[in-house]
């Protein structure tokens, strides 16, 4: 439980009383109570206010705000305030200012522009966090620590360059080892002194301002990505250690970027250092439902299935997208429950009161510029707050169970898109999303794991475009399959090692014995080109379109279950299955259309008796299941603009939000949500 003093899903969000006169504060408390808000995030961007000069600290406003929250029964997610350094620091200590990808040194402005390796930044941040922790460690309103905010900065300054060299010395030990790992004899790059190494950016190894990931030396760039992710993580861990020393029992987190798939930071590594993962969810009006679901499942996967915090979402509209449309009536509630359905144990907003100036003044809020409760947005927020209060702790700390997992790996992502070919159309996240969509459309729960995850407990592992095979990964996959598991990978897999050196002897490298094939060539199709997959397996005969890349493969024991229909490699295999131990390894040699993936995933799950959460449902109905003790909680979410009929087998079904018993077939309203509670049967699906 995130906060033992609040045995329910925490409900609230970012609150900035420091931006408002004191007479507004009491009115906010009245409105919070009307909305059912029981947690606020304070102090996110208040460094300049709390430390007006190098030797002066002033927490007076924060003392008042903390005490006011306590008097009104509101818990506090207390931020450390280190997300934006003060102007005086940038002036007196210019090493805190970062240098961008093009080699330009920043001036003071915006946020997230602090060099993560700046000695001055780390020194002042540590001291601020220490003073904050000491001051509020025993405050009765404190529920959660919130370090920094949406951390992430790629810096290319001289300090980072020196630290990069030190990092490389620790990683490789000798220049000979580094030169081998990076293949530096290519283009005469051999290094004879550590000081000869420079950071890879647009002034050195990168070649295209419009495609910044394209680099002449992938090994150097991937190592920089690792170094930078670790550097930013070190800033978070600096704060974490101070906070845990002061308050061992208070959870510490930081809110991860609203993209979810935020490329610069390896969130699987970050997740291991957060007591609870927190995420900011900002889909656009037209973001596909499955895209948001994938990010939510990813957040749950960062700490091995543990519930997470929905730290931010907008109650109405964003301010920073090209077209910031309103959330239509019912959508805020629907999307809030989508997060809960996939593992969130909080529902929180940015922001609680809409600011009057600067770039977020048109970002939605529970309390709009009108300043009162008589708005559509406030009414919807209050209704949701009332529902969450009634739900109490019914499914708090419950888990989603899955027998299938998709591998999503940050280092592999970096390597795939740093590659100089074979196709600009190859986007790692997009390929993973395609396979996720197939599980989503079949309403089958799936975990998101990285390549170092424990595969025990799963029956099916899908690893799209597993280009980089890190040490030990191939052996662990082989053990999984040998014991009876099914493994699926795709084109452009098994190509290179962790430093992006190609594994010679034939693709897919270390995966070749497991897959029972080798790939001779890789054809890159133009955007308007398509080939066909002619599938014949288990009584299934069909033709599907495919594109992007086509591997030209030869079987070495694997069974060919589909072949290409066009071009000079017509008739060559494009889908194979290889028996290995007690299990099977599949290879999909191209990027198929969604219809194939939907049918393919259904077949694989049927083979393993992996059941959908809901056997039958109209399109646009999302279904998940959380379990706790002897109970299961099936979430039904209707993303359609009209009501639909839903059928659930078996009796004993109680709908939590209304308290009514449900018949076998019932109506789910447009944009509606139902949470179906019933006793959990041993080893039985929720449906």
Order of alpha helices (4+ residues) and beta strands (2+ residues): beta-alpha-beta-alpha-alpha-beta-alpha-alpha-beta-alpha-alpha-alpha-beta-beta-alpha-beta-alpha-beta-alpha-beta-alpha-beta-beta-alpha-alpha-beta-beta-alpha-beta-alpha-beta-beta-beta-beta-beta-beta-beta-alpha-beta-beta-beta-beta-beta-beta
